[in-house]
Amino acid sequence: MPEIILYTKDYCPYCTKIKEYLKRKGYEVTKEIDITNDTNLQMEMVTKSGGKRTVPQVFINGVHTGGCDDTIALDKEGKLDEILKRG
C-alpha cells in the first residue's frame, strides 16, 4: 500500500473531499496531520510543500501532489496511479 500523508484542517471541505476521493479509488490515508491550531505543523507543511499554505496538502510515497484539485487533476491526466503504485 502507498504511504499517503495529508495535512488538513478540521473545518476544510476540500480535505474531506480528497479523503473520500482516495477512498473511492481504494486507498486509505496513512497519516492525517491536523494543523488547525498548530503553527509549528503549519510551518512544517509550508516548508515541505514548497510554500503552499492552503489545505489539504497531499504527499503520496514522498511525492507532493499538491492540494485536492491538483491531486484530482493528476488522476484525470493518468499520472496519479503511477505515483500510488510506487509504494
Residue pairs with C-beta under 8 A, 6 or more apart in sequence:
1 27
1 28
1 30
1 87
2 27
2 30
2 60
2 61
2 83
2 84
2 85
2 86
2 87
3 30
3 31
3 59
3 60
3 61
3 62
3 87
4 22
4 27
4 28
4 29
4 30
4 31
4 58
4 59
4 60
5 29
5 30
5 31
5 32
5 33
5 58
5 59
5 60
6 15
6 18
6 19
6 29
6 31
6 32
6 33
6 56
6 57
6 58
6 59
7 33
7 35
7 41
7 45
7 49
7 55
7 56
7 57
8 15
8 32
8 33
8 34
8 35
8 36
8 55
8 56
9 15
9 34
9 35
9 36
9 55
10 34
10 36
11 36
12 55
12 56
14 55
14 56
14 67
14 68
14 69
15 55
15 56
15 68
17 68
18 56
18 58
18 67
18 68
18 71
18 72
19 29
19 32
21 68
21 71
21 72
21 75
22 28
22 29
25 75
25 84
27 84
33 41
33 44
33 45
34 41
35 41
35 42
35 44
35 45
35 55
42 53
45 52
45 55
45 57
46 52
46 53
48 57
48 59
48 64
49 57
49 64
49 66
50 64
52 66
52 67
54 67
55 67
56 67
56 68
57 64
57 66
57 67
58 64
58 65
58 66
58 67
58 68
58 70
58 71
59 65
60 71
60 80
60 83
60 84
60 86
60 87
61 83
61 84
61 86
61 87
63 83
63 86
65 71
65 74
65 80
65 83
66 74
71 80
74 80
74 83
75 81
